[in-house]
Amino acid sequence: MKEYIFNKKLISKRYIKKLILETMLVIAGAAIMGVGVSLFLLPNQLSSGGFTGISTVFYYLFRFQVGTVNLILNIPFFIWGLFKLGKEFFIKSLIGTISLSIFIDLFDKYQPLTGDKVLACIYGGCILGLGTALVLRAYGSTGGTDLIANLIRHYKPNFRTSEIVIVFDIIIVTLNVIVFKKIEIGLYSAVAIYLYGKVIDIFFEGIYFTKMMFIISSKYEEIAEQVGKEVRRGATGILAKGMYSKEEKMMLMCIGSRGEVLKIKQIARKIDPKSFIVISNAREAFGLGFKE
């Protein structure tokens, strides 16, 4: 009994430490994103898509602070997400959104680092991508279209997060072009968004491609069940035989997006720290939950 209590306390301490580190990573990522928006994109009227793109319009039309508008736009979706998304994801997303809003308004007080739209879209997009990658690495979010995409996928699991985000980004960039009446704004913003995505892609080693995972564990049933509950992805059991040990084992095959693969790996490691995991790129996936 004492040993059980000790192990429980140890697990609790590890969980708290992990949560603190991930929260710090979310805040650091939000700070980097704030630099990309306030010192590169915003002063040059460029949009990064998402709610910051909408906030840019309010900034130039009414001189409203971008961070403040960004936070206000996210409030109804956070109230909605409170009842539909996990508490841990919700808390980290709330921290990420508030941090991003604060950093955007804070860095907006400084002089922009360049007035050249070409340099602004290149460096702004890359810096924003780096910050976002750190937030995603901590399994967090800074709200906006990412949060909306997660809420939509709660009801429609077959919808891809990337497709939902792209649709919203196209609409928001088009809005920026209409308001500023400059097609160049849309063209430069498209470059920034592309680079933003490519940096995330590089950070996660080709993460925009569909990922394929092979998991070998004696606790395959528990892992598959938890993946179905938390990630809403199925797993296929494949009977495998170790040619050295001559032992037959069940191997799980899972397909998912970048965020899903990170979560699946976390689930597998939590259930069985000794599980053997192989992750590879799958260029395309067709069927339920992917391309039809």
C-alpha positions in Angstrom: 0.0 0.0 0.0 2.8 2.4 0.9 4.6 1.5 -2.3 1.4 2.3 -4.3 1.1 5.7 -2.6 4.8 6.4 -3.3 4.4 5.5 -7.0 1.3 7.6 -7.2 3.0 10.6 -5.8 6.0 10.1 -8.1 3.7 9.9 -11.1 1.9 13.0 -10.0 5.2 14.9 -9.6 6.3 13.9 -13.0 3.0 14.9 -14.5 3.2 18.3 -12.8 6.8 18.8 -14.0 5.8 17.8 -17.6 2.8 20.2 -17.5 5.0 23.1 -16.3 7.6 22.5 -19.0 5.0 22.3 -21.7 3.3 25.5 -20.4 6.7 27.3 -20.5 7.2 26.0 -24.1 3.7 27.3 -25.1 4.5 30.8 -23.6 8.0 30.8 -25.4 6.3 29.9 -28.7 3.7 32.6 -28.2 6.5 35.2 -27.6 8.3 34.2 -30.8 5.0 34.4 -32.7 4.4 37.8 -31.3 7.8 38.9 -32.8 6.8 37.6 -36.2 3.4 39.4 -36.2 4.3 42.7 -34.6 7.8 43.4 -35.9 7.4 42.0 -39.5 3.8 41.2 -40.7 1.6 43.8 -39.0 3.6 46.9 -39.9 3.6 45.9 -43.5 -0.2 45.1 -43.6 0.5 41.4 -44.2 -1.7 38.7 -42.9 -0.7 35.3 -41.4 -4.3 34.1 -41.7 -6.2 33.1 -38.6 -7.7 35.6 -36.1 -4.5 37.7 -36.3 -5.4 38.3 -39.9 -8.8 39.6 -38.9 -7.3 41.6 -36.1 -4.9 43.3 -38.6 -8.0 44.7 -40.5 -9.4 46.1 -37.2 -6.0 47.6 -36.4 -5.7 49.6 -39.6 -9.4 50.5 -39.9 -10.1 51.4 -36.2 -6.6 51.4 -34.6 -7.7 48.6 -32.2 -4.8 46.7 -30.7 -4.3 43.4 -32.5 -3.7 41.3 -29.4 -6.8 42.6 -27.7 -9.0 41.9 -30.8 -7.4 38.5 -31.2 -8.3 37.6 -27.6 -11.9 38.9 -27.9 -12.5 36.9 -31.1 -11.3 33.7 -29.3 -13.5 34.1 -26.2 -16.7 32.5 -27.7 -14.8 29.6 -29.1 -13.0 29.0 -25.8 -16.4 28.9 -24.0 -17.5 26.4 -26.6 -14.3 24.4 -26.3 -14.5 24.3 -22.5 -17.3 21.7 -22.8 -16.0 19.8 -25.9 -12.2 19.6 -25.6 -9.9 18.1 -22.9 -9.1 20.2 -19.9 -5.4 20.0 -20.4 -5.6 21.1 -24.0 -8.1 23.8 -23.1 -5.9 25.2 -20.3 -2.7 25.2 -22.5 -4.7 26.8 -25.4 -6.0 29.5 -23.1 -2.5 30.2 -21.8 -1.2 30.3 -25.4 -3.9 32.6 -26.7 -3.6 35.1 -23.8 0.2 35.0 -24.1 0.1 35.6 -27.8 -2.3 38.5 -27.4 0.0 40.1 -24.7 3.2 39.7 -26.7 1.6 41.1 -29.9 0.5 44.3 -28.1 3.8 44.5 -26.3 6.1 44.2 -29.4 3.8 46.5 -31.3 5.2 49.4 -29.3 8.6 48.8 -30.9 9.8 49.9 -34.3 9.4 47.3 -37.1 12.5 45.5 -38.1 11.9 46.1 -41.8 9.6 48.0 -44.1 10.4 45.8 -47.1 7.3 43.6 -47.7 9.5 40.9 -49.3 11.7 40.6 -46.3 8.7 41.0 -44.0 6.8 38.1 -45.5 9.9 35.8 -45.5 11.1 36.5 -42.0 7.7 37.0 -40.5 6.4 33.7 -41.9 9.4 31.8 -40.8 9.5 33.3 -37.3 5.7 32.7 -36.9 6.2 29.1 -38.0 8.9 28.5 -35.5 6.8 29.9 -32.6 3.8 27.8 -33.7 5.9 24.7 -34.0 7.0 25.1 -30.3 3.4 25.5 -29.2 2.3 22.4 -31.2 5.2 20.5 -29.7 3.8 21.2 -26.3 0.4 19.9 -27.5 -1.0 23.4 -27.1 -2.7 26.0 -29.3 -2.9 29.8 -29.6 -6.6 29.7 -30.5 -7.9 31.0 -33.8 -8.5 28.7 -36.7 -6.6 25.8 -35.0 -9.1 25.9 -32.1 -12.1 26.1 -34.6 -10.6 23.2 -36.5 -10.4 21.1 -33.3 -14.0 21.9 -32.4 -15.2 21.1 -35.9 -13.3 17.8 -35.9 -15.0 16.9 -32.6 -18.3 16.7 -34.6 -16.8 15.7 -37.9 -13.7 13.5 -37.3 -13.3 12.8 -41.0 -12.5 16.4 -41.7 -8.8 17.1 -41.9 -7.4 19.9 -39.6 -5.1 21.2 -42.4 -8.0 21.5 -44.8 -10.2 23.5 -42.4 -7.3 25.9 -41.5 -6.5 26.4 -45.2 -10.2 27.3 -46.0 -10.3 29.9 -43.2 -6.9 31.3 -44.1 -8.0 31.8 -47.7 -11.1 33.6 -46.6 -9.2 35.9 -44.1 -6.4 36.8 -46.6 -9.1 37.6 -49.2 -10.7 39.9 -46.6 -7.3 41.6 -46.2 -7.0 42.2 -49.9 -10.6 43.6 -50.1 -10.0 46.0 -47.2 -6.6 47.3 -48.2 -7.5 47.1 -52.0 -4.0 45.8 -52.9 -3.7 42.4 -54.5 0.0 42.5 -53.5 -1.1 42.2 -49.9 -2.7 38.9 -50.7 0.3 37.7 -52.7 2.8 38.5 -50.0 0.5 37.1 -47.3 0.2 33.9 -49.2 4.1 33.6 -49.3 4.2 34.3 -45.5 1.6 31.6 -44.8 3.4 29.1 -47.1 6.7 29.7 -45.3 4.9 29.5 -42.0 3.7 26.1 -42.9 7.0 24.9 -44.3 8.9 25.9 -41.1 6.4 23.8 -39.1 6.9 21.0 -41.7 10.7 21.2 -41.2 10.4 21.3 -37.4 8.5 18.1 -37.3 10.4 16.4 -40.1 8.0 16.4 -43.0 5.0 16.6 -40.7 2.6 18.0 -43.4 2.6 14.5 -44.9 0.3 11.9 -43.5 2.3 9.9 -40.9 2.3 6.1 -40.5 3.1 4.6 -37.1 4.0 1.0 -36.2 3.7 0.2 -32.5 4.9 -3.1 -31.0 3.8 -3.6 -27.4 2.3 -6.3 -25.2 -0.3 -3.7 -24.2 -1.5 -3.2 -27.8 -5.2 -3.6 -26.9 -5.0 -0.8 -24.2 -3.1 1.5 -26.6 -5.5 0.9 -29.5 -8.5 1.6 -27.2 -7.0 4.8 -25.8 -6.0 6.1 -29.3 -9.6 5.6 -30.4 -10.9 7.5 -27.4 -8.5 10.4 -27.3 -7.4 10.8 -30.9 -10.5 9.3 -32.7 -8.2 7.2 -34.9 -8.5 3.5 -35.6 -5.6 1.1 -35.3 -5.0 -2.1 -37.3 -3.5 -5.1 -35.6 -0.9 -7.0 -37.6 0.5 -10.3 -36.5 4.3 -10.1 -36.5 7.1 -12.5 -35.7 10.6 -11.5 -34.4 13.1 -13.4 -36.5 15.7 -13.3 -33.7 13.5 -14.2 -30.7 11.0 -16.3 -32.8 8.2 -14.7 -30.7 4.9 -13.8 -32.3 3.6 -10.3 -31.3 0.8 -8.1 -32.3 1.9 -4.9 -34.1 -0.4 -1.8 -34.4 -0.5 0.3 -37.5 -1.9 3.8 -37.1 -2.3 6.6 -39.6 -2.6 10.3 -38.6 -1.7 13.9 -39.1 1.3 15.6 -37.4 -0.6 16.5 -34.2 -2.3 13.2 -34.0 1.0 11.3 -34.4 2.5 13.2 -31.5 -0.5 12.4 -29.4 -0.5 8.7 -30.3 3.2 8.5 -29.5 2.6 10.1 -26.1 -0.3 7.6 -25.4 1.8 4.6 -26.4 4.8 5.7 -24.2 2.5 6.5 -21.3 0.9 3.1 -21.4 4.0 1.1 -22.2 7.4 3.0 -21.8 9.1 0.0 -23.4 6.9 0.0 -26.6 8.8 0.0 -29.9 7.6 2.7 -32.2 8.4 3.4 -35.9 7.2 6.6 -37.5 7.4 7.2 -41.3 5.9 9.5 -43.9 2.9 8.2 -45.9 2.5 10.5 -48.9 -1.2 10.1 -49.1 -4.0 8.2 -47.3 -7.4 7.3 -48.8 -10.5 6.2 -46.9 -12.5 7.1 -43.8 -11.0 10.1 -42.1 -8.7 10.9 -45.0 -9.1 11.4 -48.7 -12.1 9.7 -50.2 
